[in-house]
Amino acid sequence: MEDRSAFIADLITRQAAVHGGRPGFLRGVCAAAAEVLSASGAGVSVMTDDGTRGETAASDPASEHIEELQFILGEGPCMDAFASRRPVLIPDLGDPSTDAGGRWPFYTPAASAGGLRAVFAFPLQIGAARLGVLDVFRDRTGPLTAGEFADALTVADVTVAALLDRHVQARDSRVREIDNNDYADGHRAELFQAQGMVMVQLGVSLTEAMARIRAHAYAQERRLADVARDIVARRLHFDTEKP
């Protein structure tokens, strides 16, 4: 699994390098998702906790149109996945048993007219932090295989980690313009100590522990150093934190 995660992360990095910058990263996610999932296209929408859409990207113009439709019409798998915090899997938009037409009476016919036959939406989230949704589009019907479903979750996880890292780094960079000592050796040591404490509290890897700390900082709009300080001082315990 680690090898597969590394492969997907490397594929996203290589795809993003073609475009450059943060928008390039999101397009890289879409291109990588389309490739590993044998999809006709993919889209990513970064969203705030109240569902407001921020940055967006797609692997191609047709996918961009289908992704955009959901926000124009106010309905679709992306919004349902974000609200429910669960994947929304529609292997056949035209199958009455999926009730796609009933759930999305405007999106379903419009997307079908654009060539969409199946759609799979995966929330981008960790702990209490919701960042957006990854949408996978296919121009043919049929479910994802078990391996493809696992790969889609891996793409989502890699995307979440990168978005959290970029968000927290950017915010802490702004803080450092005011406080140049924010990341002195003492603060770095405190962050490492907090990472170890969260690892023990949750029984997870060091990498996962850091992702949880970053997710908390993102969700609470706090500096990473301040969150680490609270963990070390035992004012914040992740084993009792509610998702």
Backbone torsions as a table, in degrees:
resi	resn	phi	psi	omega
1	MET	NA	-40.8	179.2
2	GLU	-62.3	-38.9	178.5
3	ASP	-63.5	-40.0	-180.0
4	ARG	-67.3	-41.4	178.2
5	SER	-61.8	-42.5	179.5
6	ALA	-64.4	-39.5	178.6
7	PHE	-62.4	-45.9	-178.3
8	ILE	-67.1	-41.4	177.9
9	ALA	-61.5	-41.3	178.9
10	ASP	-66.8	-38.4	178.9
11	LEU	-64.3	-42.7	177.3
12	ILE	-61.7	-43.5	179.9
13	THR	-61.4	-43.5	-179.2
14	ARG	-68.0	-39.5	177.9
15	GLN	-66.7	-40.2	-179.7
16	ALA	-65.0	-34.3	-178.3
17	ALA	-63.3	-25.1	179.3
18	VAL	-65.5	-33.6	-175.9
19	HIS	-101.2	-38.3	177.8
20	GLY	82.9	149.5	176.9
21	GLY	73.7	179.1	-179.2
22	ARG	-63.7	-43.5	175.3
23	PRO	-58.0	-35.1	177.8
24	GLY	-64.3	-35.8	177.2
25	PHE	-62.2	-46.2	-179.7
26	LEU	-64.9	-39.7	176.2
27	ARG	-65.9	-34.1	176.1
28	GLY	-63.3	-39.4	175.8
29	VAL	-59.6	-46.8	-178.4
30	CYS	-63.7	-44.8	-179.8
31	ALA	-64.4	-41.8	179.0
32	ALA	-65.4	-42.3	179.3
33	ALA	-61.3	-45.0	179.7
34	ALA	-61.4	-37.6	-177.5
35	GLU	-70.9	-51.2	-173.9
36	VAL	-75.3	-19.6	-177.8
37	LEU	-105.1	10.5	179.8
38	SER	50.0	45.3	-177.4
39	ALA	-101.4	161.6	176.0
40	SER	-80.5	-17.8	178.2
41	GLY	179.3	175.1	179.6
42	ALA	-154.0	157.1	177.2
43	GLY	-139.9	152.2	175.9
44	VAL	-129.3	132.5	173.7
45	SER	-124.1	121.4	174.0
46	VAL	-86.6	132.5	-173.3
47	MET	-134.8	152.2	173.7
48	THR	-83.0	171.4	-173.5
49	ASP	-64.5	-23.7	178.8
50	ASP	-89.1	7.5	176.9
51	GLY	91.1	1.6	178.2
52	THR	-69.3	134.0	-176.8
53	ARG	-82.7	134.7	176.1
54	GLY	-111.5	-118.9	179.1
55	GLU	-67.1	151.5	178.0
56	THR	-148.4	157.2	178.1
57	ALA	-157.2	160.9	177.6
58	ALA	-147.7	161.9	-177.1
59	SER	-78.3	-19.7	-175.5
60	ASP	-164.0	165.1	-177.3
61	PRO	-58.9	-38.9	-179.5
62	ALA	-64.4	-41.9	178.2
63	SER	-68.0	-35.6	177.6
64	GLU	-61.2	-40.7	179.0
65	HIS	-64.4	-44.3	-179.2
66	ILE	-66.2	-38.8	178.0
67	GLU	-65.0	-43.1	-177.9
68	GLU	-65.9	-33.2	-178.3
69	LEU	-54.1	-38.4	-175.8
70	GLN	-62.2	-36.1	-177.4
71	PHE	-86.5	-24.3	173.5
72	ILE	-71.3	-42.1	-174.8
73	LEU	-91.4	-15.2	178.4
74	GLY	76.1	24.6	179.2
75	GLU	-158.8	160.4	178.1
76	GLY	143.8	172.3	-177.1
77	PRO	-62.3	-32.7	179.5
78	CYS	-60.2	-48.6	-178.2
79	MET	-67.4	-37.8	178.9
80	ASP	-67.4	-41.0	179.5
81	ALA	-64.8	-39.2	179.6
82	PHE	-66.3	-44.5	-177.3
83	ALA	-69.6	-39.5	-176.0
84	SER	-86.4	-15.7	-175.6
85	ARG	63.6	23.3	-179.7
86	ARG	-131.8	152.2	174.9
87	PRO	-61.3	144.6	174.2
88	VAL	-114.4	116.5	-172.4
89	LEU	-118.0	113.1	-179.2
90	ILE	-122.5	94.3	-177.3
91	PRO	-73.8	-15.7	179.5
92	ASP	-152.3	105.2	-179.0
93	LEU	-61.7	-27.5	-176.9
94	GLY	-89.4	-3.5	-179.1
95	ASP	-79.8	119.7	-179.0
96	PRO	-58.2	-28.0	-177.5
97	SER	-67.1	-21.7	177.5
98	THR	-81.1	-18.4	-179.5
99	ASP	56.6	29.6	179.6
100	ALA	-61.5	-38.8	179.7
101	GLY	-65.7	-34.9	178.7
102	GLY	-75.1	-36.8	-179.4
103	ARG	-74.0	-38.3	-176.9
104	TRP	-132.5	76.9	-173.6
105	PRO	-64.5	-22.6	179.6
106	PHE	-99.3	-40.8	-177.5
107	TYR	-66.4	-43.6	-173.8
108	THR	-58.9	-51.6	179.4
109	PRO	-67.3	-33.9	-179.7
110	ALA	-68.8	-42.8	179.4
111	ALA	-68.1	-39.0	178.4
112	SER	-62.6	-38.8	178.1
113	ALA	-64.7	-26.9	177.8
114	GLY	-85.4	3.8	175.8
115	GLY	100.6	1.8	-179.5
116	LEU	-76.6	132.3	178.5
117	ARG	-120.2	-25.2	178.3
118	ALA	-148.1	146.2	-179.1
119	VAL	-144.1	142.1	-179.0
120	PHE	-135.0	119.5	-175.7
121	ALA	-113.1	130.4	-176.9
122	PHE	-123.0	120.2	179.0
123	PRO	-66.4	141.5	175.0
124	LEU	-98.1	105.2	-172.7
125	GLN	-157.8	158.7	171.1
126	ILE	-155.7	127.7	-176.2
127	GLY	58.4	-130.2	-178.6
128	ALA	-85.1	-8.3	-174.5
129	ALA	-88.6	123.9	173.3
130	ARG	-111.4	125.5	-174.6
131	LEU	-108.9	-24.3	-177.7
132	GLY	157.5	-152.9	-175.3
133	VAL	-145.4	142.2	170.3
134	LEU	-102.7	122.7	177.6
135	ASP	-108.1	132.7	178.3
136	VAL	-114.5	124.9	-174.8
137	PHE	-112.0	142.2	174.8
138	ARG	-133.1	142.8	177.7
139	ASP	-94.2	16.0	174.9
140	ARG	-139.3	156.3	179.3
141	THR	-82.5	162.5	177.4
142	GLY	130.4	146.1	-178.8
143	PRO	-78.0	164.5	169.9
144	LEU	-72.1	144.5	172.1
145	THR	-73.6	168.1	178.3
146	ALA	-59.0	-40.2	179.3
147	GLY	-66.8	-40.0	178.8
148	GLU	-66.9	-39.4	177.9
149	PHE	-61.6	-43.7	178.3
150	ALA	-63.4	-40.7	178.5
151	ASP	-64.6	-38.3	179.1
152	ALA	-63.4	-41.2	176.9
153	LEU	-64.4	-36.4	178.5
154	THR	-67.1	-43.5	176.1
155	VAL	-57.6	-44.1	179.7
156	ALA	-62.6	-44.0	-179.1
157	ASP	-63.6	-44.5	179.3
158	VAL	-62.5	-40.7	179.8
159	THR	-64.7	-44.3	178.5
160	VAL	-59.5	-47.9	-178.8
161	ALA	-59.0	-43.1	-178.7
162	ALA	-69.0	-41.2	179.3
163	LEU	-65.0	-42.5	178.1
164	LEU	-63.3	-43.9	-178.9
165	ASP	-61.5	-44.9	-178.9
166	ARG	-67.6	-40.3	-178.6
167	HIS	-65.0	-49.3	-177.3
168	VAL	-67.0	-40.0	178.7
169	GLN	-62.7	-42.9	-178.5
170	ALA	-65.0	-43.0	-178.7
171	ARG	-67.7	-43.1	179.8
172	ASP	-69.6	-26.5	175.5
173	SER	-66.0	-38.7	177.3
174	ARG	-65.7	-37.5	178.4
175	VAL	-65.1	-37.7	-177.3
176	ARG	-66.6	-21.4	175.8
177	GLU	-64.8	-26.0	178.5
178	ILE	-94.6	-39.7	-177.0
179	ASP	-124.2	95.2	-175.5
180	ASN	-70.7	-11.9	-178.9
181	ASN	-94.9	5.1	-174.2
182	ASP	-57.7	-35.5	-178.2
183	TYR	-114.5	40.6	172.6
184	ALA	-68.5	172.1	-175.5
185	ASP	-54.7	-37.9	-179.3
186	GLY	-62.4	-38.6	179.8
187	HIS	-70.5	-39.4	177.7
188	ARG	-63.7	-42.2	178.8
189	ALA	-62.5	-38.6	179.5
190	GLU	-65.6	-38.9	178.3
191	LEU	-64.5	-42.9	178.5
192	PHE	-62.9	-40.1	178.8
193	GLN	-64.5	-43.4	178.6
194	ALA	-62.5	-39.4	178.8
195	GLN	-59.8	-43.6	178.9
196	GLY	-65.6	-38.5	-179.8
197	MET	-66.3	-41.8	179.0
198	VAL	-67.3	-36.2	176.9
199	MET	-57.6	-44.8	-179.6
200	VAL	-70.5	-42.5	-178.9
201	GLN	-59.6	-41.8	-174.1
202	LEU	-100.1	-11.4	-177.4
203	GLY	66.4	39.9	-178.0
204	VAL	-119.4	177.7	178.0
205	SER	-75.2	166.4	176.8
206	LEU	-61.5	-37.7	179.4
207	THR	-63.2	-45.5	178.4
208	GLU	-65.3	-38.0	178.7
209	ALA	-60.5	-43.5	179.0
210	MET	-65.5	-38.0	178.0
211	ALA	-62.9	-39.1	179.0
212	ARG	-66.6	-40.2	178.6
213	ILE	-64.0	-44.2	178.9
214	ARG	-64.7	-38.7	178.9
215	ALA	-62.7	-41.0	178.4
216	HIS	-64.5	-44.0	178.7
217	ALA	-61.0	-40.8	179.0
218	TYR	-64.1	-50.6	-175.1
219	ALA	-64.8	-34.7	-176.7
220	GLN	-95.5	-0.7	-178.9
221	GLU	55.0	49.7	-178.7
222	ARG	-120.7	159.8	174.7
223	ARG	-70.7	143.8	179.4
224	LEU	-59.7	-40.3	-179.1
225	ALA	-63.3	-37.1	-179.4
226	ASP	-70.2	-38.6	177.3
227	VAL	-64.2	-44.8	178.9
228	ALA	-59.9	-40.8	-179.5
229	ARG	-62.8	-40.1	179.0
230	ASP	-67.7	-35.7	178.5
231	ILE	-65.7	-48.1	-178.9
232	VAL	-63.1	-36.8	179.2
233	ALA	-80.2	0.3	178.3
234	ARG	65.3	24.9	172.9
235	ARG	-85.8	-17.1	-179.8
236	LEU	-128.3	124.0	-179.2
237	HIS	-123.0	118.2	-176.1
238	PHE	-76.3	-21.0	179.9
239	ASP	-74.2	-10.6	177.0
240	THR	-114.1	2.3	-178.4
241	GLU	-75.1	133.9	179.8
242	LYS	-89.0	137.3	177.4
243	PRO	-68.6	NA	NA
